[in-house]
Amino acid sequence: MSVDEAALRRFAEDYAAAWRSMDPKRVAAHFAPYGSLAVNDGAPAVGRDAIAATAQGFYTALPDMQVYCDDLVIDGPRVEFHWTFTGTNTGPGGTGKAVHISGYEEWTIDDGLIARSLGHYDAAEYARQLAERVESDRLTFADAD
């Protein structure tokens, strides 16, 4: 089976834009109806409603969250969507701290949609950033003094 790399790259950019839209149903629409999303070896969210709920959890914690597509690695049937997200943890019980995290999702694609996504990011670094000021080569986030 050949992969249409250009179409897959457009899909990846649209997926990142869906995350930036702050519309959890738009994110979930990129998944097959039976698709799944697991983050850092956690229990997978299965089905579009569960995936939308996972996205909503990120939006609640980080109401200004932005996701950017850094790269798409295609190696035969293996696809990795590399991303960076930024946001400020101002949701309920939030720390008020900004985060800037990069990671990737390993995708299994079926009929042009994500059938399975295994997401990976450095959870310890995320926790550290929630507790401290974050400086990045792309953006600088600082506490309001």
Backbone torsions as a table, in degrees:
resi	resn	phi	psi	omega
1	MET	NA	128.5	179.4
2	SER	-90.7	149.6	-178.9
3	VAL	-105.2	131.2	174.9
4	ASP	-84.8	93.2	-174.6
5	GLU	-61.0	-40.2	-179.6
6	ALA	-62.9	-43.3	179.1
7	ALA	-65.2	-39.5	179.8
8	LEU	-66.5	-38.1	177.3
9	ARG	-66.3	-40.2	175.7
10	ARG	-62.5	-41.9	178.1
11	PHE	-59.5	-44.7	-179.1
12	ALA	-62.9	-42.2	178.4
13	GLU	-65.1	-39.6	178.5
14	ASP	-67.2	-35.8	177.5
15	TYR	-63.4	-45.2	177.3
16	ALA	-62.0	-41.7	178.0
17	ALA	-63.4	-36.1	177.0
18	ALA	-61.5	-43.5	176.7
19	TRP	-61.4	-41.8	-179.6
20	ARG	-67.6	-22.4	-178.0
21	SER	-68.8	-17.5	-176.7
22	MET	64.6	24.0	179.0
23	ASP	-112.6	101.1	-175.3
24	PRO	-60.5	-29.8	178.3
25	LYS	-70.0	-32.3	177.2
26	ARG	-67.1	-38.2	175.1
27	VAL	-62.5	-50.9	-176.4
28	ALA	-61.5	-27.7	-179.5
29	ALA	-65.3	-14.9	177.7
30	HIS	-81.7	-4.8	-178.5
31	PHE	-106.2	148.2	171.7
32	ALA	-59.7	154.3	-179.6
33	PRO	-53.0	-32.1	-179.9
34	TYR	-100.1	10.2	-174.8
35	GLY	-63.6	165.6	-179.9
36	SER	-138.3	152.2	177.3
37	LEU	-134.3	118.5	175.5
38	ALA	-117.6	142.2	-179.2
39	VAL	-120.1	123.8	177.3
40	ASN	49.7	50.2	177.3
41	ASP	63.7	17.4	176.1
42	GLY	-78.4	174.6	177.2
43	ALA	-62.1	135.1	-178.4
44	PRO	-73.4	145.6	167.4
45	ALA	-85.8	122.2	-175.1
46	VAL	-114.0	126.9	-179.0
47	GLY	93.9	156.3	-174.2
48	ARG	-63.8	-36.6	179.2
49	ASP	-64.2	-42.9	179.5
50	ALA	-67.8	-37.9	178.2
51	ILE	-66.7	-41.3	176.9
52	ALA	-61.9	-38.7	178.1
53	ALA	-65.1	-37.5	176.7
54	THR	-64.0	-46.4	178.0
55	ALA	-60.1	-42.7	180.0
56	GLN	-61.3	-35.6	177.3
57	GLY	-60.3	-41.5	176.2
58	PHE	-65.2	-43.1	-179.0
59	TYR	-64.2	-36.6	179.4
60	THR	-66.3	-43.4	-179.3
61	ALA	-72.9	-35.4	-173.9
62	LEU	-129.0	76.0	-172.2
63	PRO	-62.9	-12.8	177.6
64	ASP	-111.2	22.5	-175.5
65	MET	-57.5	137.6	175.8
66	GLN	-131.3	137.8	179.7
67	VAL	-122.1	135.3	-178.9
68	TYR	-125.8	139.3	175.2
69	CYS	-82.2	115.9	178.9
70	ASP	-88.4	-37.5	-176.6
71	ASP	-167.3	159.7	172.6
72	LEU	-131.1	118.1	-179.3
73	VAL	-103.2	119.8	-178.8
74	ILE	-118.1	119.5	179.8
75	ASP	-132.6	86.9	-174.9
76	GLY	64.8	-127.9	-179.4
77	PRO	-79.1	-11.6	-178.9
78	ARG	-82.6	128.9	-179.9
79	VAL	-130.4	130.9	174.7
80	GLU	-121.2	124.5	176.0
81	PHE	-99.0	108.3	179.5
82	HIS	-94.0	132.6	-172.7
83	TRP	-137.8	164.1	168.3
84	THR	-131.3	137.5	171.9
85	PHE	-126.8	148.4	177.8
86	THR	-128.0	157.1	176.5
87	GLY	172.5	170.3	179.3
88	THR	-119.4	128.9	-175.8
89	ASN	-79.5	73.5	-178.7
90	THR	-108.9	9.9	177.4
91	GLY	-70.8	-178.6	-179.2
92	PRO	-51.7	125.4	179.7
93	GLY	72.6	11.2	-176.6
94	GLY	-69.4	163.3	-179.1
95	THR	-88.3	-15.2	-175.8
96	GLY	79.7	2.9	-177.7
97	LYS	-90.8	151.3	178.3
98	ALA	-90.6	150.2	176.5
99	VAL	-128.0	151.8	177.4
100	HIS	-145.0	101.2	-172.3
101	ILE	-126.7	139.9	172.7
102	SER	-114.0	151.6	179.1
103	GLY	-166.9	-162.7	178.9
104	TYR	-155.6	160.1	174.3
105	GLU	-120.4	134.8	172.1
106	GLU	-92.4	117.7	-176.0
107	TRP	-103.9	141.5	162.6
108	THR	-110.0	120.0	-176.9
109	ILE	-100.9	136.5	177.2
110	ASP	-138.3	122.2	-179.4
111	ASP	52.4	39.4	175.4
112	GLY	80.8	4.5	179.2
113	LEU	-124.4	164.3	179.1
114	ILE	-79.1	117.4	175.7
115	ALA	-87.1	-35.0	179.3
116	ARG	-149.0	133.7	174.5
117	SER	-128.2	125.7	174.9
118	LEU	-109.9	107.0	-176.6
119	GLY	-91.5	145.2	-178.5
120	HIS	-139.5	131.3	169.4
121	TYR	-153.8	165.7	-177.2
122	ASP	-81.3	98.1	-176.6
123	ALA	-65.0	-34.3	178.9
124	ALA	-66.0	-40.6	178.5
125	GLU	-66.9	-39.3	176.7
126	TYR	-59.4	-46.9	179.6
127	ALA	-62.5	-40.8	179.2
128	ARG	-61.5	-43.3	-179.0
129	GLN	-66.6	-31.3	177.1
130	LEU	-66.1	-21.1	-177.5
131	ALA	-101.2	-14.6	-173.0
132	GLU	-134.7	168.3	172.1
133	ARG	-66.9	143.9	-178.1
134	VAL	-116.6	133.5	173.0
135	GLU	-123.5	139.5	-176.5
136	SER	-137.5	159.7	175.5
137	ASP	-71.5	-20.8	179.2
138	ARG	-91.1	-46.2	-172.5
139	LEU	-140.5	155.7	173.8
140	THR	-119.5	128.8	176.4
141	PHE	-115.9	136.1	179.5
142	ALA	-138.5	155.3	174.7
143	ASP	-68.0	146.5	172.6
144	ALA	-77.1	121.3	-178.9
145	ASP	-94.1	NA	NA
